[in-house]
C-alpha cells in the first residue's frame, strides 16, 4: 500500500516539515542573537569597568588634593562673613613670583601606596602659593596651592589650600566681586566631625596686581587673613565651652585663571 499517495498527503506533510524546520531555525537564530547581545554587553563592561574605575580614582584623588568642585563648598553652619575692599598694586612683587617650586602629591618624595608603578615618579605639583597658616597648635606651616576660577565679569574665586597632612587641611576661599572680597576659612582635625566648628573672619587684607582678569591670565596677589575658630555644637559647648582659637593665613600666590 502506498502510504503517501501523490497529490494527497505528500504536499501537507512536506509543508509541515518545512514549517518545523523554519521555526527551529528561527528559534536558533533568536537564541544566537540573544547570546551575541549578552556577550557584547559583557565585553562592554569588561572594557568600561577599568575605565570607570580609573575615572573614579582620578576624581577621588583630585578631591583629596583640593582640586574637586566639592572642595570649594562652604562648610555648613558658617556665619555671614565681612566684606572688605580689594587693594591694587601694579608693582606688586615677591621672589616667589619668579620661583619654580614643586612637590609630590601629599608632600612625600616616595609614594608606596601603589598608585604609580614601582620605579616611576608620581606627577609633580607646581606650588602656586607661598602662604603660612597657624591652624595647628599655633605653629606655622606652609600652604602651597592656589586655584583661581573666573565666575563672571569682575567676579573671581580664589581657593588657597594644602593637604600635606591631615592636621594641615587648610582651605581658604576668597570670593571677589566688583572690587570687594570676603573670606571663608575651614580645616579638618582628627575626631572633630561632630564638634560643629565655625570660623568667623576678624581681619582680612587682599592685594592684587590688577583689577580685571581673563581666563588664562596670571593673577598675583598677597593675602593677610585672621579668623576665630569656635565650637558650635551645644553638646560640646556644654562640655568644653566654645574654646575660641585664633587662626592666621598669610602670604602670596601666583596662579593661572581658569
C-alpha positions as CSV (number, residue, x, y, z in Angstrom):
1,X,0.0,0.0,0.0
2,X,1.2,3.5,-0.8
3,X,1.3,5.3,2.5
4,X,1.9,8.7,0.8
5,X,-0.4,9.0,-2.2
6,X,0.9,11.6,-4.6
7,X,-1.1,14.8,-4.6
8,X,-2.9,14.0,-1.3
9,X,-0.6,13.6,1.8
10,X,2.8,14.5,0.3
11,X,2.1,18.2,0.0
12,X,0.8,18.9,3.5
13,X,3.5,16.7,5.1
14,X,6.3,18.5,3.3
15,X,4.8,21.8,4.2
16,X,4.6,20.7,7.9
17,X,8.2,19.5,7.8
18,X,9.3,22.8,6.3
19,X,7.4,24.8,8.9
20,X,9.1,22.8,11.7
21,X,12.5,23.4,10.2
22,X,11.8,27.1,9.8
23,X,10.6,27.5,13.4
24,X,13.6,25.7,14.7
25,X,15.9,27.8,12.6
26,X,14.2,31.0,13.8
27,X,14.5,29.8,17.4
28,X,18.2,29.1,17.0
29,X,18.7,32.5,15.3
30,X,16.9,34.3,18.1
31,X,18.9,32.4,20.7
32,X,22.2,33.2,18.9
33,X,21.3,36.8,18.6
34,X,20.4,36.9,22.3
35,X,23.7,35.2,23.3
36,X,25.6,37.6,21.0
37,X,23.9,40.6,22.6
38,X,24.7,39.3,26.1
39,X,28.3,38.7,25.0
40,X,28.6,42.2,23.6
41,X,27.2,43.6,26.8
42,X,29.6,41.6,28.9
43,X,32.5,42.8,26.7
44,X,31.4,46.4,27.1
45,X,31.5,46.0,30.9
46,X,34.9,44.3,30.7
47,X,36.3,47.3,28.8
48,X,34.3,50.0,30.6
49,X,34.9,48.7,34.1
50,X,38.6,49.6,34.3
51,X,37.9,52.9,32.6
52,X,35.2,53.9,35.1
53,X,37.4,52.7,38.0
54,X,40.3,54.9,36.8
55,X,37.9,57.9,36.4
56,X,36.6,57.4,39.9
57,X,40.2,57.1,41.3
58,X,41.2,60.3,39.5
59,X,38.2,62.1,40.8
60,X,38.8,60.9,44.3
61,X,42.5,61.8,44.0
62,X,41.7,65.3,42.7
63,X,39.3,65.9,45.6
64,X,41.8,64.8,48.1
65,X,44.2,67.3,46.7
66,X,41.7,70.0,46.8
67,X,41.0,70.2,43.1
68,X,37.5,68.9,43.1
69,X,34.4,71.1,42.9
70,X,33.3,69.9,46.4
71,X,36.5,71.3,47.8
72,X,35.2,74.8,47.1
73,X,32.0,74.4,49.0
74,X,31.4,76.4,52.2
75,X,31.1,74.2,55.3
76,X,27.5,74.2,56.7
77,X,26.5,76.4,59.6
78,X,29.1,79.1,59.0
79,X,28.3,82.8,60.0
80,X,27.9,85.6,57.5
81,X,31.4,86.9,56.8
82,X,32.6,90.5,56.5
83,X,33.3,92.2,53.1
84,X,36.4,94.4,52.6
85,X,37.8,96.4,49.7
86,X,40.5,94.9,47.5
87,X,43.8,96.9,47.2
88,X,45.6,97.0,43.9
89,X,49.3,97.4,43.2
90,X,50.6,97.1,39.6
91,X,54.1,96.8,41.0
92,X,53.4,94.0,43.4
93,X,56.5,91.8,43.7
94,X,57.8,88.9,45.6
95,X,60.7,86.4,45.0
96,X,58.0,83.6,44.9
97,X,56.5,85.1,41.7
98,X,59.7,84.2,39.8
99,X,60.3,80.8,41.5
100,X,59.6,77.3,40.2
101,X,58.8,75.4,43.4
102,X,57.0,72.0,43.2
103,X,56.4,68.9,45.3
104,X,55.0,65.4,45.0
105,X,51.4,64.7,46.0
106,X,50.8,64.5,49.8
107,X,54.2,66.1,50.3
108,X,56.1,62.8,50.0
109,X,59.2,62.2,47.9
110,X,58.5,58.5,47.7
111,X,55.0,57.1,47.1
112,X,54.4,53.5,48.2
113,X,50.6,53.3,48.0
114,X,50.6,51.5,44.6
115,X,49.0,54.5,42.8
116,X,52.1,54.6,40.5
117,X,54.2,51.8,39.1
118,X,57.3,50.9,41.0
119,X,60.3,53.0,39.8
120,X,58.1,55.7,38.3
121,X,57.7,59.2,39.9
122,X,54.2,60.5,40.5
123,X,53.2,63.7,38.8
124,X,54.8,66.8,40.4
125,X,52.6,69.6,41.6
126,X,53.7,73.2,41.0
127,X,53.4,75.4,44.0
128,X,51.0,78.3,43.2
129,X,51.1,79.8,46.7
130,X,53.6,80.6,49.4
131,X,51.4,81.1,52.4
132,X,51.6,80.2,56.0
133,X,48.9,79.0,58.5
134,X,48.8,78.8,62.3
135,X,45.9,76.3,62.4
136,X,47.8,73.6,64.1
137,X,48.8,74.5,67.6
138,X,49.9,78.0,66.7
139,X,52.9,76.6,64.8
140,X,53.3,77.9,61.3
141,X,53.2,75.5,58.3
142,X,53.2,76.1,54.6
143,X,50.1,76.4,52.4
144,X,51.3,75.8,48.9
145,X,48.5,75.8,46.4
146,X,46.1,78.4,45.0
147,X,43.4,77.8,42.3
148,X,41.5,80.6,40.6
149,X,38.1,80.5,38.9
150,X,36.7,83.3,36.8
151,X,32.9,83.1,37.6
152,X,31.8,86.2,35.7
153,X,33.0,89.7,34.8
154,X,34.5,91.2,37.9
155,X,33.8,88.0,39.9
156,X,36.6,85.6,40.9
157,X,37.0,82.8,43.4
158,X,40.4,82.1,44.9
159,X,41.0,78.7,46.7
160,X,44.1,78.7,48.8
161,X,44.7,75.2,50.3
162,X,47.1,72.4,51.3
163,X,46.7,68.7,52.1
164,X,50.2,67.7,53.2
165,X,49.0,66.1,56.5
166,X,45.5,65.5,58.0
167,X,46.2,68.2,60.5
168,X,47.1,70.7,57.7
169,X,43.9,70.6,55.6
170,X,43.7,74.4,55.4
171,X,41.1,75.7,53.0
172,X,40.7,79.4,52.5
173,X,38.1,80.5,49.9
174,X,38.3,84.1,48.8
175,X,35.3,85.5,46.8
176,X,36.0,88.7,44.9
177,X,33.2,90.8,43.4
178,X,33.3,94.3,42.0
179,X,36.4,95.3,43.9
180,X,35.2,93.8,47.2
181,X,36.0,90.5,48.8
182,X,35.1,88.1,51.6
183,X,36.9,85.0,53.0
184,X,35.7,81.7,54.4
185,X,38.2,79.5,56.1
186,X,37.8,75.8,57.1
187,X,40.0,72.9,58.1
188,X,39.8,69.4,59.4
189,X,41.0,67.9,62.7
190,X,41.0,64.3,63.8
191,X,37.9,63.3,65.7
192,X,36.3,66.8,65.2
193,X,33.5,66.0,62.7
194,X,30.7,66.2,65.3
195,X,32.0,69.2,67.2
196,X,30.5,71.7,64.7
197,X,33.4,74.1,64.2
198,X,32.7,77.5,62.9
199,X,35.2,80.2,61.7
200,X,34.4,83.9,61.9
201,X,36.6,86.3,60.0
202,X,38.1,89.1,62.2
203,X,40.6,90.7,59.9
204,X,41.4,90.5,56.2
205,X,43.5,92.2,53.6
206,X,43.9,91.4,49.9
207,X,46.2,93.0,47.3
208,X,46.0,92.1,43.6
209,X,48.3,93.2,40.7
210,X,45.4,94.4,38.6
211,X,41.6,95.0,38.6
212,X,40.4,92.6,35.9
213,X,41.4,89.2,34.5
214,X,40.6,86.8,31.7
215,X,40.9,83.1,31.6
216,X,44.5,82.2,31.0
217,X,45.8,85.3,32.8
218,X,48.2,85.0,35.7
219,X,46.9,86.5,38.9
220,X,49.4,87.7,41.5
221,X,48.4,88.7,45.0
222,X,49.0,88.9,48.7
223,X,46.6,87.8,51.4
224,X,46.6,88.6,55.2
225,X,43.8,86.8,57.0
226,X,42.7,86.1,60.5
227,X,39.7,84.3,61.9
228,X,38.4,82.9,65.2
229,X,37.6,79.2,65.4
230,X,34.9,78.1,67.9
231,X,32.8,75.1,68.8
232,X,29.1,75.4,67.9
233,X,27.6,72.1,68.8
234,X,25.7,72.6,72.1
235,X,26.6,69.1,73.3
236,X,30.3,70.0,73.2
237,X,29.9,73.7,74.2
238,X,28.5,72.5,77.5
239,X,31.5,70.1,78.0
240,X,34.4,72.3,76.8
241,X,32.9,75.8,76.2
242,X,33.2,77.5,72.8
243,X,37.0,77.2,73.1
244,X,37.9,80.2,70.8
245,X,41.1,80.0,68.9
246,X,42.8,82.5,66.5
247,X,44.0,81.2,63.1
248,X,46.0,83.2,60.6
249,X,46.7,82.6,57.0
250,X,49.1,85.0,55.1
251,X,51.4,85.1,52.2
252,X,51.4,85.4,48.4
253,X,50.0,83.5,45.4
254,X,50.7,83.3,41.7
255,X,48.2,81.2,39.7
256,X,46.6,80.9,36.3
257,X,42.9,82.0,36.0
258,X,40.7,79.1,35.0
